[in-house]
Each structure stands twice: as structure tokens, then as C-alpha cells.
Amino acid sequence: MPTSPAANIDDIIEPIVSIVGDKLRGEEQAAVEKFVRQYYAGTAPEDLADSEVMDLYGAALAHWSFARQRMPGEPKIRVYNPQVEEHGWQSTHTIVEIVTDDMPFLVDSVRMALNRQGLTVHLLIHPVMRLRRDDSGRAIGPVPSGEAEPEASTEAVMHIEVDRQTEKELIEETVVAIQSVLGDVRAAVSDWKAMREKLAEILDELENSPPRLDKDEIKEAREFLEWLDGNHFTYLGYREYELDSRNGEDVLATIPDSGLGLLRNSKGGKESKSFSSLPPEVRRLAREPKLLIITKGNSRSSVHRPGYLDYIGVKRFNDKGEVVGERRFIGLYTSAAYNRSPREIPLLSDRVRRIIARAGYPENSHAGKALMNILEN
């Protein structure tokens, strides 16, 4: 029978726990009971109201069995169509099960990967659990909420129900897509600190050994980069390039082992495809003595949200003031950045003042206020 309408999630969890008590014994019973309570604790009761109690039990037990063996840093992914005879429960949907180290951006990034596969998410259960594991990676059980356990690992346990898929090839493609996005998330999160340190190095360089450029331009660039680092930019990738000339044409070649996050790379010398695809007259702009390049990338983010990546380039100069390379950050401006007035953002603030001055409208006039509204929004 489906679960009856419940005022809170505990009214759904308790019947599942009763089944655990009937079917399991000893340490296994205690571990699974803790797992079930944490597994469904954050789910809205109405999302489970039409589910059979035995299927909810079976889904949790199947995920516990899948999560039982895992080493740190090793993501586990399973995509399958549950059947009572094989899995102990059933569903009209295809099920995606994930167990991985907890990291920022997981839910949004996995949902994006599924959407790119053309799949609609019907249910997402996403408890973050602290699991005790032995040295071989075998789970002993979840740590109860509020209990101190320094050795426990914090893990994301994700159960996602999507449109029913029956073709083996499509199921395998879904696994590969999720593996790829989990790798991207791990790379971006693992290298976040290192990317911030790269920006700190650039700021220190601009302060103590600036290039031969206009002092006001350098000051404005420093203020903008400092603003970026103040919770206004989500770092997703970094890489360094040399500006070189090959066969009479300018190329940007990667510097070995300079990549971080989504731009990790193992070999140097590879040309930047995005730069190589530009028309020659546009590529020549790379040698212009302008410190910053601020634009949109030509690819969408696989992490956090699906917008086009934001691209921040900081040119490198030699002692003669010639451009010799670029340090490139890719990422996404944060919601805090989009919620700020352009008059409070370095680089933009000066441009806003110049536009208002050139327009010549009195600040408190109707036209002046309309223009400011356009610039603000």
C-alpha cells in the first residue's frame, strides 16, 4: 500500500524503520535504521506520499548496500531500473544512485548533467551523511546527528529518479555524463584555494612590480581583481599562456602544468583553441598593452549553473612593456555580484560616470533617472 498522507516526514520514516526491525538483526539492523532515518529526513512528505512503504525500504536498503564499500575520493555511480526480484523494490522511473565525498555544487551540477541528457528529474533525495568506515573503506554505519566523530567521512548520498530509460546505451551514457561532471566538480573545488592564491600573486605583483602601463589603469585593475575575490566570483579554472608567433601568426600556447580546476592540463605547448579560432585582426588585439581581458567564454559551465563561463584574463608583460602571455581565470560571477549596483563595481563605476557625463542629463531629471535605471538593471 502507498504511504498515507503525512503531516511530517517522521510519519513516513517510522513504518520503514519497523520493516528494518522485522527483517534485519544485530549490528546490521542498527546501521540500516540510522541510515534510513538520515536518508529520508530532508525529503518533503508529499514527495513520498504515493510510494509503497516496501519500495521506500527497498530503495534505502539498496542504496545502503551500494554505499557500503567506498574509498575516499572514489565516486560511486549506479543507474538502473529496479525490479523486485533482483533489487528488492520497484519504480516506474530509472534510478540514479551516487555516493561521493561531499562537495559544493553537487546537486546543481548533477541535475545539469541529467538535463543535458534530456532527462527530467522527478525526485531527488540528497542526504549528507557522516559515515564511519574501516581502513578497507567498508561502512560501519552513519554517525548520529550532533555526535562527534572526527574520523567519520562526510559523504553525499544522492538518489535521483528520472524518466524511464530502457536502452542500455542511454543508461551507460548517463553514467559517463555523471562521472564527467563529478570529476569537474572535484577539480574545481580541490583547486579553489590554489586559484585564489594565483590571484593573490597577481595582485602582489601589480603592487610591487607593476608593468609599464598607466598607473590609473593598474590601480583600477587591482581594485577590480580585489572586488572579484570578495565573494563576487566562483573560481572554476585557471591556466597560464605564452604569447608566441608561429608561421607568422600569433598563438597562445599553454604553459606546462599551469592548469587548475576545469583547466587542468598535463602538457604545455598546446594552442588555445578559442584564441586560434579568432580572426587575425582580433588575435592582434592580444598584443595591445591593456592589462585586463574581461569577456564571456564560448562554452557553458558544467559546474554550479549552466551559463556561459566568465573569462578574466590578466596579461603578462616583459621589461619593455610588450605582452608576452596571459593568466586566465574562468568561472561565474556570484549572485552577490549581480545584485550590486554598477556604480559600486570597479571598472564599471568609472564607465557609468562617463556615460552619464556624456549624456548631459541633469541627475534628478526624468531622462537622467531613466538612464540610471537602464544602467542599473
GIQUIFEN-V635357 format. One record per helix or strand of 3 or more residues. SS is the DSSP state (a for helix, b for strand). FROM is the first residue (numbers start at 0). LEN is the number of residues. If there is no record, write none. Layout:
ss,from,len
SS,FROM,LEN
SS,FROM,LEN
//
This chain:
ss,from,len
a,9,14
a,25,15
a,44,4
a,52,15
b,75,5
a,83,4
b,93,8
a,105,11
b,120,13
b,137,5
b,152,10
a,167,23
a,191,17
a,214,14
b,232,14
b,248,6
a,272,4
a,279,8
b,291,9
b,307,10
b,322,11
a,334,4
a,341,3
a,347,12
a,365,11
//
